[in-house]
Amino acid sequence: MMRWIASLLLALLCLASMPAQARDWVRAEMPGVVLYSDGYPHELQRWALKVRLFDALLRQQFDLTAPDADLGSPLTVYLLDEGKDVEKLTGLENIHGLYSPSSEGSFLIASRAPGYYKDQLSGQSVLFHEYTHHFMYRHFTSAWPAWYREGFAEYAGAVSFDADWNAAVGQPNWPRLKHLNGKPMPLATVLTASVDDFKPGEKARFYAWSWKLVTLLGASQDDRYKLQRYLRMYASGTESSEAALAAFGDLDALEARLHAFVPDPRGGQKIALKAPPAADIEVTTLDPLESRLIDLRLGRMAGKNDKQVLAGLRMFVSAYPGNATARRELALALMRSNLGEARGQAELAVSLAPGDSRSQAILADIAMRQAKANPATTAADWDKLRVMLAKAFGSGTRDPMALSMLFRSYLMEPQPAPPAVHAAMDRALALQPESYEIRSLAVYSLAMRGQYGDARQAAEILASDPHSGMLGKQALDMLGKLQRAAPAACRPRTTGALAC
């Protein structure tokens, strides 16, 4: 009886610890996208419809097929009330949205903030900007320069829809126009810079000039043809300035055009969607415990206060010890500081939900980290771990994190991986090509099979990314070392061999 009373008190304390102003989270699901909002159900239905329309527009513009739930792992979108809530959650100043292609699953954080003034970023424009990043990373396996990735996302972010679901594209990105004032940004800087090259106060100028260049080059058929030629050359490995010179010709003339270009304030063209989606999106209201777990998960993935999140998760699992999801979240939070305790929580999560491949993957990740750190770990220990992984995940696993786990074990020992493990790595990349970690692992996998051309292409996509350029450069350096050392590396201990 006393134990029951103690558990009840913990549960009440856990519920009492929720923010007083927080509403229940609501959830909507569509092919390829899961949306959460801390607003009202009818609001989320409207925002989900916006995402569906925007996705349909991008697919129509790029001539892609209709969305298919089997195309890859879903994107999770979290919509907060105001832009300041995004700042508070992430601990970052002047940030209105966040896109993270995490190996846990790609997620996007934005807000439902309306555009009170046209020169202020609205939640919709930020959501569309970040969604464009996800769309491009997911569907186009090309290395594109930073200015085009960010400029096109800014261009797409200004899209609006009327009551008949017609899309207005090419509208002025009013919040960015003010950053075009003052001394013009040199074209050479726009073409060659990365986002990380700028101080926080200067990044907005780079976004603005990138948007202006995208708008200029999309205004005529001739410029669009030249832009496509430039992008093809860049994707094939040509440096940005060299590709621009070959595609556009006189760069001084292009720079003069860019500086003199004034976007039409009346906006661009209207596009009727071929198949306007119906508002048939169902919204589910989560119960208070599920909502609390969403708060804690967001805090763990995007927040800066690890101690507060860890304390909240500890309190939650104390109150609800049979909740497998909470155990899993606590294990992930503990991985940064206490692998032993993290493993205990992951084992409990697996015991509570034996069929959950994600919990299995987290437990395997922790076990591998411990094995790597233990000098007494033997080859037989690694083999036992891999056998356990193969049995736990099964052939039908569609979790990219789980699929990539076996291959990671061969890097951590390290040993040559058998063909089936490389095939699982290929599947993980197909399901989540936008993940920096999974793409980095794919570079290793392709190189170990002797597919250096494909490996280099995968690494160059990382290197050209505005936010993962350093990781991509490291992958290219690593690829060069692997290629030079390939003959000496072809000495497999067990089944599976390198293609040298």
C-alpha positions in Angstrom: 0.0 0.0 0.0 2.8 2.4 0.9 4.5 1.7 -2.4 1.3 2.4 -4.3 0.8 5.7 -2.4 4.4 6.7 -3.2 3.8 6.0 -6.9 0.6 8.0 -6.9 2.4 11.0 -5.3 5.2 10.8 -7.9 2.6 10.7 -10.7 0.8 13.8 -9.3 4.1 15.5 -8.8 5.1 14.8 -12.4 1.8 16.2 -13.7 2.2 19.2 -11.4 5.6 19.9 -12.9 4.2 20.6 -16.3 4.2 24.3 -17.3 1.0 25.9 -16.1 0.4 27.7 -19.5 1.0 24.6 -21.6 -1.8 23.1 -23.6 -2.1 19.5 -24.6 -0.2 18.7 -27.8 -2.2 17.7 -30.8 -1.0 15.4 -33.7 -1.7 15.0 -37.4 -0.2 12.5 -39.8 0.1 12.6 -43.5 2.3 10.5 -46.0 5.8 11.4 -45.1 5.0 14.0 -42.4 3.9 13.9 -38.8 3.0 17.2 -37.3 2.7 18.2 -33.6 1.3 21.5 -32.3 0.8 23.0 -28.8 -2.2 24.9 -30.2 -5.8 23.9 -30.9 -6.9 21.0 -33.2 -8.5 23.2 -35.8 -5.3 25.2 -36.0 -3.2 22.1 -36.7 -5.6 20.9 -39.4 -5.1 24.3 -41.2 -1.3 24.1 -40.8 -1.2 20.5 -42.0 -3.2 21.5 -45.0 -0.6 24.2 -45.7 2.2 21.7 -45.6 0.2 19.4 -47.9 -0.3 22.2 -50.4 3.3 23.3 -50.3 4.6 19.8 -50.8 2.2 19.4 -53.8 3.5 22.6 -55.2 7.1 21.6 -54.9 6.4 18.2 -56.5 4.5 19.9 -59.3 7.3 22.4 -60.0 10.0 19.7 -60.0 7.8 17.1 -61.8 8.0 14.5 -59.0 5.5 11.8 -58.4 2.8 12.0 -55.8 3.9 11.4 -52.2 4.3 7.8 -51.1 4.4 6.7 -47.5 7.1 4.1 -48.4 9.5 6.6 -49.9 11.4 7.2 -46.7 11.3 7.9 -43.0 8.8 10.6 -42.1 9.7 14.2 -41.2 8.4 15.3 -37.8 7.2 18.9 -37.5 6.8 20.7 -34.2 4.8 24.0 -34.3 5.1 26.3 -31.4 3.0 29.4 -30.6 5.5 32.2 -31.3 9.0 32.6 -32.7 10.2 33.6 -29.3 9.2 30.1 -28.1 11.7 28.6 -30.6 14.4 30.9 -29.2 13.5 29.8 -25.7 13.5 26.1 -26.5 16.8 26.2 -28.4 18.6 28.8 -26.3 19.6 30.6 -29.5 19.0 34.2 -30.3 17.3 35.5 -33.5 16.2 32.0 -34.6 12.7 31.5 -35.8 13.0 27.9 -37.0 15.2 24.8 -37.0 15.7 21.9 -39.3 17.7 18.9 -38.1 18.3 15.8 -40.2 19.1 13.8 -37.1 19.8 10.1 -37.4 17.1 9.6 -34.8 14.7 11.0 -37.5 14.6 14.4 -39.3 12.6 17.0 -37.4 11.6 20.6 -38.0 10.7 23.3 -35.4 8.8 26.4 -36.4 5.9 28.5 -35.1 2.4 29.5 -35.9 3.2 33.2 -35.6 1.2 35.3 -38.0 2.9 38.0 -40.1 1.7 41.1 -38.4 3.9 43.2 -40.6 5.2 42.3 -44.0 8.9 43.0 -43.0 8.7 40.5 -40.2 9.3 36.7 -40.6 6.1 34.8 -40.2 5.8 31.2 -39.0 4.6 30.2 -42.4 7.5 31.6 -44.3 10.0 30.0 -41.8 8.1 26.6 -42.0 8.2 26.7 -45.8 11.9 27.7 -45.8 12.9 24.8 -43.6 10.5 22.3 -45.4 12.2 23.3 -48.7 15.5 22.2 -47.2 14.1 18.9 -46.2 12.5 18.4 -49.7 15.7 19.2 -51.5 17.8 17.0 -49.3 15.3 14.1 -49.5 14.6 14.2 -53.3 17.7 15.5 -55.0 21.1 13.8 -54.5 23.1 16.7 -56.0 25.8 18.9 -54.5 24.4 22.4 -54.6 26.2 25.6 -53.4 25.1 27.3 -50.2 23.8 30.4 -52.0 21.4 28.3 -54.1 20.2 26.1 -51.2 19.4 29.1 -49.0 18.3 31.4 -51.8 15.8 28.9 -53.2 14.5 28.2 -49.7 14.0 31.9 -49.2 12.3 32.1 -52.6 10.0 29.2 -51.8 9.3 30.5 -48.3 7.5 33.5 -49.7 4.8 31.4 -51.4 1.1 31.9 -50.4 -2.1 30.2 -51.3 -5.5 31.7 -52.1 -9.0 30.2 -51.2 -9.0 28.2 -54.5 -5.6 26.7 -53.6 -3.7 28.6 -56.3 -0.1 29.2 -55.3 1.5 32.7 -55.7 5.2 32.1 -56.3 8.1 34.6 -56.8 6.6 37.1 -54.3 9.0 39.6 -52.7 10.6 38.2 -49.5 9.8 41.4 -47.6 11.6 40.5 -44.4 14.8 40.1 -46.4 14.5 43.2 -48.5 15.9 45.4 -45.6 19.1 43.4 -45.6 19.8 44.5 -49.2 20.3 48.1 -48.1 23.8 49.5 -47.8 26.9 48.3 -49.6 26.1 45.4 -52.0 27.5 42.0 -51.3 30.0 41.1 -54.0 28.9 38.4 -56.4 32.1 36.4 -55.7 31.2 36.3 -52.0 27.6 35.1 -52.8 28.9 32.4 -55.1 31.6 30.9 -52.9 30.5 31.6 -49.3 29.1 29.1 -46.8 26.6 30.1 -44.1 29.2 29.4 -41.4 31.5 32.1 -43.0 29.3 34.9 -41.6 28.8 36.3 -38.1 25.2 36.0 -36.8 24.4 39.5 -37.8 25.7 39.0 -41.4 23.9 35.8 -42.2 20.7 37.6 -43.0 22.5 39.6 -45.6 23.8 36.4 -47.3 20.3 35.0 -47.3 18.9 38.2 -48.8 21.5 38.4 -51.6 21.2 34.7 -52.3 17.4 35.1 -52.6 17.9 38.0 -54.9 20.2 36.0 -57.2 17.8 33.1 -57.3 15.0 35.5 -58.2 17.0 37.2 -60.9 18.1 33.9 -62.5 14.6 32.6 -62.5 13.1 35.5 -64.3 13.8 34.5 -67.9 14.2 31.3 -69.9 17.8 32.1 -70.9 18.8 32.7 -67.3 17.1 29.6 -66.1 19.0 27.6 -68.7 22.3 29.1 -67.6 21.5 28.4 -64.0 20.8 24.8 -64.7 24.1 24.5 -66.6 25.9 26.1 -63.6 24.3 23.7 -61.1 25.2 20.7 -63.3 28.8 21.8 -63.5 29.0 22.4 -59.8 27.4 19.0 -59.0 30.0 17.4 -61.2 32.8 18.9 -59.1 33.6 22.2 -60.8 34.4 25.0 -58.4 31.6 27.6 -58.0 33.5 30.5 -59.6 34.7 28.4 -62.5 31.2 27.0 -63.1 29.7 30.4 -62.9 32.1 31.8 -65.5 31.5 29.0 -67.9 27.7 29.1 -67.5 27.0 32.9 -67.2 29.9 34.4 -69.1 30.9 37.9 -68.0 30.6 37.8 -64.2 31.0 41.6 -63.9 28.0 42.0 -66.1 26.0 39.5 -64.0 27.1 41.3 -60.8 25.9 44.7 -62.3 22.6 43.1 -63.1 22.3 41.6 -59.6 23.0 44.9 -57.9 20.6 46.8 -60.1 17.8 44.2 -60.0 14.6 45.3 -58.3 12.1 42.5 -57.6 8.6 43.2 -58.7 6.6 44.2 -55.6 3.4 42.9 -57.1 4.8 39.4 -56.9 5.4 36.6 -59.4 3.1 34.1 -61.0 0.1 32.2 -59.9 0.1 28.4 -60.3 -3.0 26.2 -60.1 -2.3 23.0 -58.4 -3.2 20.0 -60.5 -4.8 18.1 -57.6 -5.6 20.4 -54.7 -5.8 18.2 -51.6 -8.9 18.1 -49.6 -9.1 19.0 -45.9 -9.5 15.4 -44.7 -6.7 15.5 -42.2 -7.5 14.0 -38.8 -6.1 15.6 -35.7 -5.6 13.7 -32.4 -5.3 15.3 -29.0 -2.6 13.7 -26.9 -3.2 12.9 -23.3 -1.3 14.9 -20.6 1.4 12.2 -20.2 2.0 12.0 -24.0 2.2 15.7 -24.1 4.7 15.9 -21.3 6.9 13.4 -23.2 6.7 15.6 -26.3 8.0 18.5 -24.1 10.8 16.4 -22.7 11.8 15.0 -26.1 11.9 18.5 -27.7 14.0 19.7 -24.8 16.4 16.8 -25.2 16.8 17.1 -29.0 16.8 20.9 -29.4 17.2 22.4 -26.0 20.2 23.6 -24.1 19.3 22.7 -20.5 20.3 19.1 -20.3 20.1 19.0 -16.5 16.5 20.2 -16.5 15.5 17.7 -19.1 17.3 14.9 -17.4 15.6 15.7 -14.1 12.2 15.8 -15.8 12.7 12.4 -17.4 13.9 10.9 -14.1 10.8 12.2 -12.4 8.6 10.8 -15.2 10.0 7.3 -15.2 9.8 7.2 -11.4 6.1 8.0 -11.6 5.5 5.7 -14.7 8.1 2.9 -14.6 6.2 0.9 -17.2 6.4 3.6 -19.9 8.8 2.2 -22.5 9.0 5.5 -24.4 10.0 7.4 -21.3 12.7 4.8 -20.6 14.0 5.2 -24.1 14.1 9.0 -23.9 16.0 8.8 -20.6 18.5 6.4 -22.1 19.2 8.8 -24.9 19.5 11.7 -22.5 22.0 9.7 -20.3 24.2 8.7 -23.2 26.1 12.1 -22.9 27.1 11.5 -19.3 26.5 8.0 -18.0 26.7 5.0 -20.4 26.2 2.5 -17.6 22.9 4.0 -16.4 21.9 4.7 -20.0 22.3 1.0 -20.8 20.1 0.0 -17.9 17.3 2.3 -19.0 17.6 1.0 -22.6 17.4 -2.6 -21.4 14.3 -1.8 -19.5 12.8 -0.1 -22.6 13.5 -3.2 -24.7 12.0 -5.5 -22.0 8.8 -3.3 -22.0 8.6 -3.1 -25.8 10.5 -6.1 -27.2 9.4 -5.4 -30.8 10.6 -1.8 -30.9 13.6 -1.6 -33.3 14.4 1.9 -32.1 14.9 0.8 -28.5 17.0 -2.1 -29.8 19.1 0.3 -31.8 19.7 2.6 -28.8 20.7 -0.4 -26.6 23.0 -1.6 -29.4 24.5 1.9 -29.7 25.3 2.1 -26.0 26.7 -1.5 -26.0 29.0 -0.6 -28.9 30.2 2.5 -27.2 31.0 0.5 -24.1 32.8 -2.2 -26.1 34.8 0.4 -27.9 35.9 2.1 -24.6 36.8 -1.3 -23.0 40.3 -2.4 -24.0 39.4 -6.0 -22.9 36.7 -6.3 -25.6 37.6 -9.2 -28.0 36.6 -9.9 -31.5 34.3 -12.6 -30.2 32.5 -10.0 -28.1 31.9 -7.9 -31.3 30.6 -10.9 -33.2 28.2 -11.8 -30.4 26.9 -8.2 -30.4 26.4 -8.3 -34.2 24.5 -11.6 -34.0 22.2 -10.0 -31.4 21.7 -7.0 -33.6 20.9 -9.0 -36.7 18.3 -11.1 -34.8 16.7 -8.1 -33.0 16.3 -5.9 -36.1 15.1 -8.5 -38.6 14.8 -8.2 -42.3 11.7 -6.0 -42.3 13.3 -3.1 -40.3 12.7 0.3 -41.8 14.3 2.4 -39.1 17.4 4.1 -40.7 19.1 4.4 -37.3 18.7 0.7 -36.7 19.7 -0.2 -40.2 22.9 1.7 -40.0 23.8 0.3 -36.6 25.3 -3.0 -37.8 27.6 -1.2 -40.2 28.7 1.2 -37.5 29.9 -1.8 -35.5 32.3 -2.7 -38.3 33.8 0.8 -38.2 34.1 0.8 -34.4 36.0 -2.6 -34.2 37.0 -2.1 -37.2 36.6 -5.0 -39.6 35.4 -5.4 -43.2 31.6 -5.7 -43.4 29.8 -8.5 -45.2 27.5 -7.7 -48.2 24.3 -7.9 -46.3 25.5 -5.2 -43.9 26.4 -2.9 -46.8 22.9 -3.5 -48.2 21.4 -2.4 -44.9 23.5 0.7 -45.1 22.3 1.4 -48.6 18.7 1.0 -47.4 19.3 3.4 -44.5 20.6 6.1 -46.9 17.6 5.5 -49.2 15.2 6.0 -46.3 16.9 9.1 -44.9 19.4 10.6 -47.4 19.3 14.0 -45.6 20.9 12.7 -42.4 24.5 13.9 -42.1 25.4 10.9 -39.9 23.9 8.3 -42.2 25.4 9.9 -45.3 28.8 10.0 -43.6 28.5 6.3 -42.9 27.5 5.7 -46.5 30.7 7.3 -47.6 32.6 4.7 -45.6 30.4 1.9 -46.9 30.8 2.8 -50.5 34.5 3.3 -50.2 35.0 -0.1 -48.5 33.3 -1.7 -51.5 35.6 0.1 -53.9 32.9 2.4 -55.2 34.9 5.6 -54.8 33.0 7.6 -57.4 29.7 7.1 -55.6 31.5 7.7 -52.2 32.9 11.0 -53.4 29.6 12.1 -54.7 28.0 11.4 -51.3 30.8 13.3 -49.6 30.6 16.3 -51.9 26.9 16.6 -51.1 27.9 17.0 -47.4 30.7 19.4 -48.3 28.4 21.7 -50.3 25.7 21.7 -47.6 25.4 25.2 -45.9 25.4 23.6 -42.4 27.6 20.5 -42.8 30.4 21.8 -44.9 33.1 20.9 -42.4 31.8 17.4 -42.0 31.8 17.0 -45.7 35.4 18.2 -46.0 36.4 15.7 -43.3 34.6 13.0 -45.2 36.5 13.9 -48.4 39.8 13.9 -46.6 38.9 10.5 -45.1 37.9 9.2 -48.5 41.3 10.1 -49.9 43.1 8.3 -47.1 40.9 5.2 -47.5 41.6 5.1 -51.2 45.3 5.5 -50.8 45.4 2.7 -48.1 42.9 0.4 -49.9 45.4 -2.4 -50.9 46.7 -2.7 -47.3 43.2 -2.8 -45.9 42.0 -5.8 -47.8 42.7 -8.4 -45.2 39.3 -9.4 -43.8 39.2 -11.5 -40.6 35.8 -13.0 -41.2 33.3 -13.3 -44.0 33.0 -10.3 -46.3 35.7 -8.6 -48.2 36.7 -5.2 -49.4 36.6 -4.6 -53.2 40.1 -3.3 -54.0 
